[in-house]
Amino acid sequence: MRTAARTLVCLLALGCPPQNPPITGPNDDTGAADTATTGAPTSGDVTFDDSGFVDPTMGEPLDPDASPAEMCLHLCMRVDVCDTDPGFEGCPCDESIPAFCVAEWFDVTNCFDQTSCTELQTFEGPCWDKLEHAYLKCEFGEDGCEEYTVGVFPDPPAGTCGFGRECLDMPSRDVTCEADTCTCTIDGVQVGTCPSGGVCELDDPAMSAKIDECCG
């Protein structure tokens, strides 16, 4: 059992290709006009003006027959062109994602295509919620849950410990044990107790079984 990551950085740092074609600036040696342009915008294109980023368009639709690798590249390029730099080292979506969370990443990609860059740059809203969910689904595993232990400081008395099971699609379960009794809470509400059976001195599988015993 590993300690659950309690904080997910829900921002991506993407190493995707640069925007193409390049923007022509007013001081270039090519003699370009004073106002930079990329031509008439098409779906997925972005432009710049004196105030910075301008986005009047949505993304290009994803090919419904795209492979997971093609889908991830599509998403990474969309996030890159929207200049939404979210904080991972590289794109968290690639061809190595487990099969059990591919559907969640397709959902993320479709959401990003249907949302303007201006909205995405707020780093809030349903698309970012979907991205966080997809990322955690891959991290937690096929059952969508991760078990964790809680440190008790300083120097907890013998028989004192805390552990639990955090899940994406069902209530999380927290167990605290003191002396001979363990108590389970679900969403902050106490739902049951059970004998500790010395679980605090045992191994992780015993804690996992104790969650099921105390919480049902």
C-alpha positions in Angstrom: 0.0 0.0 0.0 1.5 3.3 -0.9 0.6 6.7 0.6 -2.0 8.3 -1.7 -1.2 11.5 -3.4 -3.5 14.0 -1.9 -2.8 16.8 -4.3 -3.0 16.5 -8.1 -1.4 19.2 -10.1 -4.2 19.6 -12.7 -2.1 21.5 -15.2 -0.1 20.0 -18.1 3.4 20.9 -19.4 3.3 19.8 -23.0 6.3 19.3 -25.3 4.2 19.4 -28.4 5.2 20.9 -31.8 5.3 24.7 -32.2 2.5 26.6 -33.9 2.7 26.5 -37.6 3.0 28.7 -39.6 5.2 31.1 -37.6 3.8 34.5 -36.6 5.4 37.4 -38.7 6.3 40.3 -36.4 6.4 44.0 -37.4 10.2 44.2 -37.0 11.1 41.2 -39.2 13.5 41.7 -42.0 11.1 40.4 -44.5 9.2 43.7 -44.8 6.0 42.3 -43.5 3.1 44.6 -42.7 2.8 46.2 -39.3 0.0 43.9 -38.2 0.9 40.3 -37.7 -1.4 37.7 -39.4 -1.8 34.1 -39.9 -4.4 34.5 -42.7 -8.1 33.8 -42.4 -8.7 31.7 -39.2 -10.0 28.2 -39.7 -11.2 25.7 -37.0 -8.4 25.3 -34.5 -6.4 28.3 -35.6 -5.4 31.1 -33.2 -4.0 34.6 -33.9 -2.3 37.3 -31.9 -2.9 41.0 -31.8 -1.4 43.9 -29.7 -3.3 42.7 -26.6 -2.0 39.1 -26.9 -3.9 35.8 -27.4 -7.1 35.8 -29.4 -9.2 32.7 -29.9 -12.4 32.8 -31.8 -12.5 29.0 -32.6 -12.9 25.5 -31.3 -10.5 22.6 -31.9 -10.6 20.3 -34.9 -12.8 17.2 -34.2 -11.0 14.0 -33.3 -11.2 11.2 -35.8 -13.6 8.7 -34.2 -11.3 5.9 -35.4 -8.2 7.4 -33.9 -5.9 5.1 -31.9 -5.0 5.9 -28.3 -1.6 7.3 -29.5 -3.3 9.5 -32.2 -5.8 10.7 -29.6 -3.1 11.7 -27.1 -1.2 13.5 -29.8 -4.3 15.3 -30.8 -5.0 16.4 -27.2 -1.4 17.5 -26.5 -1.4 19.6 -29.7 -4.7 21.2 -28.7 -3.4 22.1 -25.2 -0.2 23.4 -26.7 -1.9 25.6 -29.3 -4.1 27.0 -26.6 -1.1 28.0 -24.5 -2.4 26.2 -21.5 0.7 25.0 -19.7 -0.4 22.8 -16.9 2.6 21.6 -14.9 3.4 18.0 -15.8 6.8 17.2 -17.3 5.6 16.2 -20.7 2.1 15.3 -21.8 0.5 12.8 -19.3 -1.5 11.2 -22.2 0.6 9.0 -24.5 0.4 5.6 -26.2 1.5 4.0 -22.9 -1.7 4.8 -21.0 -3.4 1.7 -19.6 -6.4 0.3 -21.6 -8.7 0.7 -18.6 -8.4 4.5 -18.7 -8.3 5.1 -22.5 -12.1 6.0 -22.6 -11.6 8.7 -20.0 -8.8 10.3 -22.1 -11.0 10.2 -25.2 -13.7 12.1 -23.2 -11.1 14.7 -22.2 -9.9 15.2 -25.8 -13.5 15.7 -27.1 -14.1 18.2 -24.3 -11.0 20.2 -25.1 -12.0 20.3 -28.8 -15.4 21.6 -28.0 -14.1 24.3 -25.7 -12.4 27.6 -26.7 -8.9 28.3 -25.8 -10.0 31.3 -23.9 -12.2 29.1 -21.6 -9.5 26.5 -21.2 -7.0 29.2 -20.1 -9.0 29.6 -16.9 -7.9 26.1 -15.9 -11.3 25.6 -14.4 -14.5 23.9 -15.6 -15.6 20.5 -16.8 -12.7 19.8 -19.2 -10.1 20.2 -16.4 -12.3 18.1 -14.1 -12.4 15.4 -16.7 -8.6 15.6 -17.2 -8.0 15.3 -13.4 -10.4 12.3 -13.4 -8.6 10.6 -16.3 -5.2 11.2 -14.8 -6.3 9.7 -11.4 -8.0 6.8 -13.1 -4.7 5.8 -14.7 -2.9 6.3 -11.4 -5.3 4.5 -9.1 -5.8 1.4 -11.3 -8.7 -0.4 -12.9 -10.9 -0.4 -9.8 -10.4 3.4 -9.5 -9.3 3.2 -5.9 -6.0 3.7 -4.0 -5.3 2.6 -0.4 -3.2 4.8 1.9 -1.8 5.1 5.4 -1.9 8.2 7.6 1.0 9.2 9.8 0.2 9.9 13.4 2.6 12.3 15.1 4.4 12.6 17.4 5.2 9.0 18.5 1.7 7.4 18.4 0.8 5.0 21.2 1.0 1.4 20.4 -2.1 0.2 18.5 -2.8 3.7 17.0 -2.9 4.1 13.3 -4.9 5.4 10.4 -5.5 4.2 6.8 -8.2 4.1 4.2 -9.3 3.7 0.6 -9.8 6.7 -1.7 -11.9 6.1 -4.8 -12.9 8.1 -7.8 -16.4 6.8 -8.4 -17.6 5.8 -4.9 -17.3 7.2 -1.4 -13.9 7.0 0.2 -13.4 5.1 3.4 -11.2 6.2 6.3 -10.3 3.9 9.3 -8.7 5.0 12.5 -7.6 2.5 15.2 -6.9 3.1 18.8 -6.1 0.4 21.3 -8.5 -2.5 20.6 -11.0 -0.7 18.3 -11.0 0.6 14.7 -13.6 3.1 13.5 -14.7 3.6 9.9 -16.0 6.8 8.5 -17.4 7.4 5.0 -17.7 11.0 3.8 -17.1 12.1 7.4 -19.9 10.0 8.9 -19.1 7.2 11.3 -20.6 4.0 9.9 -19.1 1.2 11.9 -16.5 -0.2 14.3 -14.6 -3.5 14.5 -11.9 -5.1 16.7 -8.4 -3.8 15.7 -6.9 -7.3 16.0 -3.4 -5.7 16.2 -3.7 -4.4 12.6 -1.5 -1.4 13.3 1.4 -3.8 13.9 0.6 -5.9 10.8 1.3 -5.5 7.1 -0.6 -3.6 4.4 -2.8 -6.5 3.2 -4.2 -6.7 6.8 -5.1 -3.0 6.7 -6.9 -3.6 3.3 -9.0 -6.4 4.8 -9.7 -4.3 7.9 -11.2 -1.5 5.7 -13.7 -4.1 4.3 -14.4 -5.5 7.7 -15.1 -2.2 9.4 -16.7 -0.3 6.5 -18.7 -3.1 4.9 
